[in-house]
Amino acid sequence: MRMMVTPLQYGDPPHLGPFVLQARLRTAPAGLVYLGQAPDGRAVSVAVLTSGAALDAAARDRFVTAIRDAEQPRAGVLGWGATLLHRVRGHAPADTPPVVAMHDGRAPWVAVPYVPGGPGAERFLDPVMVSGTLIGRRQGPEFVPHWLGDRSPAFPGPPPPPPPPVGTRRQVVLASALLATLTLLLLVMLWLLVFRGDEEQEPARPLPATNFVPTPPPVPTSPEPQEPSPTPSEGGSGSQSPLPRSSDNGGEDI
């Protein structure tokens, strides 16, 4: 971990919970530490996991467990034994600062009082990196998490959408009355169109009686005059062609 008191950079959250972030204090392999201001004006040190570490369930659990261990009271023999056990495990050092506020969701963070030159919220980032066990440091190849190169802070998920607006009792009653009125009006119109129309329909008028009036018989009309047709001679039957007329000289002998 190295000291890097720098202004906020692109991608840093402007606030975490009720704390307004003002600058970066430290950059750790597992998270970042910010200088923040509480609503009452106190300066606080806020530590948040990187986005990669926040996605690692084991790393997130180690971070939240270290915070909850620091919140537990350690008075009496039982508290001294718990403190000794946590010291051996390296989860709760003796100079762990008191927790002011925390969030243990998908992007957990913790806030402690800011003391210039003193321990800050970076103490809770140390247990995230696996460094040893109860019997000493681990032997074998080094354990490097896949998110080690991530330097972007974890952002809490977007807030859930607001619930749909709920009408007041008066609005519900008015809407119900309006709906009932419209339904009644529709039923009345349907009754007028279907049932009342059949009742007011006029009966069919009977057809007039058939009267047979006698008419006079038709009178034949006279035919138009036409050219007279030749009549046959009285002595013969049938028609005869006319004889040629003799000439005055009686004709010539053949």
C-alpha positions in Angstrom: 0.0 0.0 0.0 1.3 3.4 -0.9 0.4 6.9 0.1 -1.3 8.8 -2.7 -3.2 11.9 -1.5 -4.6 13.1 -4.8 -7.8 14.7 -5.9 -10.7 12.5 -6.9 -10.3 11.0 -10.4 -12.7 10.1 -13.1 -14.7 7.1 -11.9 -14.4 7.8 -8.2 -17.8 8.0 -6.5 -18.7 11.5 -5.3 -20.1 10.0 -2.0 -20.5 6.7 -0.2 -23.6 6.6 2.0 -23.9 9.9 3.9 -20.2 10.8 3.5 -19.0 13.2 0.8 -15.7 12.1 -0.7 -13.1 14.8 -1.1 -9.8 13.1 -2.1 -7.9 9.9 -2.4 -5.8 8.9 0.6 -4.4 5.5 -0.4 -4.5 2.9 -3.1 -4.3 -0.7 -1.9 -4.3 -3.9 -4.0 -7.8 -4.8 -2.7 -9.4 -1.3 -2.6 -9.1 2.4 -2.3 -9.2 4.8 0.7 -10.8 8.2 0.5 -10.9 11.3 2.6 -14.6 12.1 3.3 -16.7 14.4 5.4 -19.6 13.3 7.6 -22.9 15.2 7.7 -21.8 16.7 11.0 -18.6 18.0 9.5 -16.2 15.4 10.9 -13.4 14.1 8.7 -13.6 10.4 8.0 -11.5 7.8 6.2 -13.6 5.6 3.9 -12.3 2.3 2.4 -14.1 0.6 -0.5 -13.2 -2.6 -2.4 -12.2 -2.5 -6.0 -14.8 -3.7 -8.5 -12.9 -6.9 -9.0 -12.6 -7.7 -5.3 -16.2 -6.9 -4.8 -17.2 -9.5 -7.3 -15.1 -12.1 -5.5 -17.4 -13.5 -2.8 -14.5 -14.8 -0.7 -12.7 -11.4 -0.8 -15.9 -9.6 0.0 -16.6 -11.9 2.9 -13.1 -11.3 4.4 -13.6 -7.6 4.2 -17.0 -7.6 5.8 -15.8 -10.1 8.5 -12.9 -7.8 9.5 -15.3 -4.9 9.8 -17.8 -6.9 12.0 -14.9 -8.2 14.2 -13.9 -4.6 14.9 -17.4 -3.7 15.9 -17.7 -6.5 18.5 -17.0 -5.4 22.1 -13.8 -7.0 23.6 -14.3 -6.4 27.4 -13.6 -9.1 30.0 -11.9 -12.5 29.6 -14.0 -13.6 26.7 -13.2 -10.3 24.9 -9.5 -10.7 25.6 -9.5 -14.2 24.2 -11.4 -13.1 21.1 -8.9 -10.3 20.7 -5.9 -12.6 21.0 -7.4 -15.0 18.5 -8.0 -12.2 16.0 -4.6 -10.9 16.6 -3.1 -14.3 15.8 -5.2 -14.6 12.7 -4.3 -11.1 11.7 -8.0 -10.0 11.3 -8.2 -7.3 14.0 -4.9 -5.6 14.8 -4.6 -3.8 18.1 -4.6 -0.4 16.4 -7.8 -1.0 14.4 -9.7 2.3 14.4 -13.4 2.3 15.6 -16.0 1.9 12.9 -18.2 4.9 12.3 -20.4 3.4 9.6 -20.4 0.5 7.1 -22.2 -1.1 4.2 -22.1 -4.8 3.5 -23.9 -5.0 0.2 -22.5 -5.9 -3.2 -20.1 -3.0 -3.0 -19.1 -2.9 0.8 -17.4 0.1 2.4 -16.4 1.2 5.9 -15.8 4.6 7.4 -13.6 5.4 10.4 -12.5 8.7 12.0 -9.7 10.3 10.1 -6.5 10.9 12.1 -3.6 12.5 10.2 -0.7 10.1 10.2 -2.7 7.5 12.2 -4.4 4.2 11.1 -7.4 4.6 8.9 -9.9 2.5 7.0 -7.0 0.8 5.1 -6.7 -1.6 8.1 -9.8 -3.4 6.9 -8.3 -3.9 3.4 -5.4 -5.9 4.7 -7.3 -9.2 5.6 -8.7 -9.2 2.0 -5.3 -10.3 0.7 -4.6 -13.9 1.9 -1.1 -13.8 3.6 -0.9 -16.5 6.2 -2.7 -19.0 8.5 -2.6 -19.8 12.2 0.6 -21.9 11.9 2.5 -19.2 10.1 3.0 -18.0 6.5 1.8 -20.3 3.8 4.4 -22.4 1.9 4.3 -23.0 -1.8 3.5 -20.8 -4.8 2.2 -17.3 -4.3 -1.5 -16.8 -4.4 -2.4 -14.0 -6.8 -6.2 -13.2 -7.2 -7.4 -12.6 -10.6 -8.7 -9.1 -9.7 -5.3 -7.8 -8.4 -4.8 -5.4 -11.3 -8.1 -3.7 -10.9 -8.0 -0.1 -9.7 -11.6 1.0 -10.2 -13.8 1.4 -7.0 -16.8 -0.8 -6.7 -20.1 1.2 -7.0 -23.2 0.2 -5.3 -26.0 -1.1 -7.5 -28.6 1.4 -8.8 -31.3 2.0 -6.3 -34.5 0.0 -6.9 -37.2 1.9 -8.8 -39.7 3.7 -6.7 -42.9 2.0 -6.0 -45.8 2.9 -8.2 -47.9 5.8 -6.9 -50.6 4.8 -4.6 -53.8 6.8 -4.7 -55.4 8.2 -1.6 -58.7 6.8 -0.3 -60.6 9.8 -1.7 -59.1 9.2 -5.2 -60.0 5.5 -5.1 -63.6 6.3 -4.1 -63.9 8.9 -6.8 -62.5 6.6 -9.4 -64.8 3.8 -8.3 -67.9 6.0 -8.5 -66.9 7.2 -11.9 -66.4 3.7 -13.1 -69.8 2.6 -11.7 -71.5 5.6 -13.4 -70.0 4.8 -16.7 -71.0 1.2 -16.4 -74.6 2.1 -15.5 -74.8 4.5 -18.4 -73.6 1.8 -20.8 -76.2 -0.6 -19.5 -79.0 1.9 -20.0 -78.0 2.7 -23.5 -77.8 -1.0 -24.3 -81.3 -1.5 -22.9 -82.7 1.3 -25.0 -81.1 0.0 -28.1 -82.1 -3.6 -27.7 -85.2 -4.1 -25.6 -86.9 -0.7 -25.9 -86.5 -0.6 -29.6 -88.4 -3.9 -29.9 -91.3 -2.6 -27.7 -91.8 0.6 -29.7 -91.8 -1.0 -33.1 -95.1 -0.4 -34.8 -97.1 -3.5 -35.9 -97.3 -4.2 -39.6 -100.3 -2.8 -41.4 -102.6 -5.3 -43.2 -102.7 -5.2 -47.0 -105.7 -3.5 -48.6 -108.6 -5.9 -49.8 -108.6 -6.8 -53.5 -111.6 -5.4 -55.4 -112.5 -7.0 -58.8 -114.2 -4.3 -61.1 -115.7 -5.8 -64.3 -114.6 -4.1 -67.4 -116.4 -4.0 -70.8 -115.2 -6.3 -73.5 -112.8 -4.9 -76.0 -114.3 -3.4 -79.2 -112.6 -4.4 -82.5 -111.4 -1.6 -84.5 -111.9 -1.3 -88.3 -109.0 -2.3 -90.4 -107.3 0.2 -92.6 -108.3 0.1 -96.3 -105.9 -1.9 -98.5 -105.6 -2.5 -102.2 -108.2 -5.0 -103.5 -106.9 -8.4 -104.4 -107.9 -10.0 -107.8 -110.9 -12.3 -107.5 -111.2 -15.5 -109.5 -113.8 -15.8 -112.4 -117.2 -17.2 -111.6 -117.0 -20.2 -113.9 -113.6 -21.5 -113.2 -112.0 -22.7 -110.2 -108.7 -21.3 -109.4 -107.1 -18.4 -110.9 -106.5 -18.0 -114.7 -104.0 -16.0 -116.4 -105.5 -13.3 -118.7 -105.6 -14.0 -122.5 -103.7 -11.8 -124.7 -105.7 -9.2 -126.5 -106.1 -9.6 -130.2 -105.2 -6.9 -132.5 -107.5 -5.2 -134.8 -106.4 -7.0 -137.9 -107.1 -10.4 -136.5 -103.5 -11.4 -136.7 -101.7 -13.3 -139.3 -101.8 -16.9 -140.2 -98.9 -19.0 -139.4 
